[in-house]
Amino acid sequence: MNYSHGEYALMFKALADETRLKIICQLRGGEELCACNILENLSITQPTLSHHMKTLTESGLVNCRKDANWMRYTINGQRLDEMQQFLDGLKNETGGARSTGCES
């Protein structure tokens, strides 16, 4: 899937923060984590975690679902695969724009 430049920028912006990268790394195992589990491994407050999770979910990199009183999060592997394809397309570009998302 080709996203707009703005959508790619939103994804990369979401990853351009050390705390959000730490969160993504916690989620990389594929298991669902509740906000309380994520918070245990970070030196931030709950409102700060909420801000970071909002950024990650709005970018599409993380999925969330409400479970009683907790939010549970998983990594969106499909979205990461699409980002990887975009980057691979940039790296492998040899003769004009193909399906890299660089089309005008």
N, C-alpha and C positions, 0 to 999 in steps of 0.2 A: 504494500500500500504506500502511496506517495502522500505525505503530509505536506502542508504548506510550510514555507520557511518559518513562519511564526510559530507553528506547532512544534517544529524541530527546535527552534530557539527556546521555547518553553520547557521542553524536555531537558535540553542541555543546561539551561539555567537552574532547573531543579537539582541537577547533579553537581552544580558548581558551588556547592556548600559542603564543608567538611562534616557537619552534623548529619546532613541528609545522606551523604555517602556512607557514613557509619550505619545509618538506619537501613539503607539498601543492603549493606553487607550482612546485617543481622537477618534480613529476610531472604537472603540468597539461597538458603537451604530448602526453600520451597514450603516450609511449614508455616501455618498461620500463627501469627503472634498477636497477643492483645497489647494495647497501648501500655499497660502496666509492665509487661515483660520488656518491651522496648525501652521504657523509661529507666528500668533498673540498671541498664548498661550504659547510660548516658549521664552526664553531669549537667542536666538542664531541668527546668521546671515543667510541670504538666502543661501550662499554657504555651510554653515555647515548643514543646513536643507537638501540641495541636497545630500550631502554626506550620511547623515543618511537614507534618502529615498532610495538611491541607494542600500545601505546595506540591507534594509528591502525588497525591491523588488527582489533583486538577491537571497535572501534566500527563496523567495516564500511566505513570510508571508503577504505581501501587494501587491495588484494589482494596476496598474496605467494606466491611459489613458490620452492622450493629448486632450485638449479641447480649441481650438483657441490658446491663449497665455499662458494658465495655464495647469498645470498637476493636475489631480484629482486622489485621492487615496481612496481605500477601503481595508478593512481587508480581507484576504483570509481565510474565515472560515473553508474551507475544509482542508487547510494546518494545521490550529490550531487544528482541530479535529484529524488529523493524529498524530500530536505531542502528544496530550492527550492520544491517544490510545497507543503510544509508552511508555509514562510514566506509564499508567495504567498497561501495560504489565510488566514493571519492578517491579512495586509494587506488583502485583498479582502473580509473578513468584513463583512457589512452587516446580517444579520438572523438571529441564532441560529447555533449551531455546524453547520457542514456537514462536509465530509470533510477537515478541517484537522488532525485528530488531537487536537482539543480536547474530544472527547466524553468524558464521565466513564467 
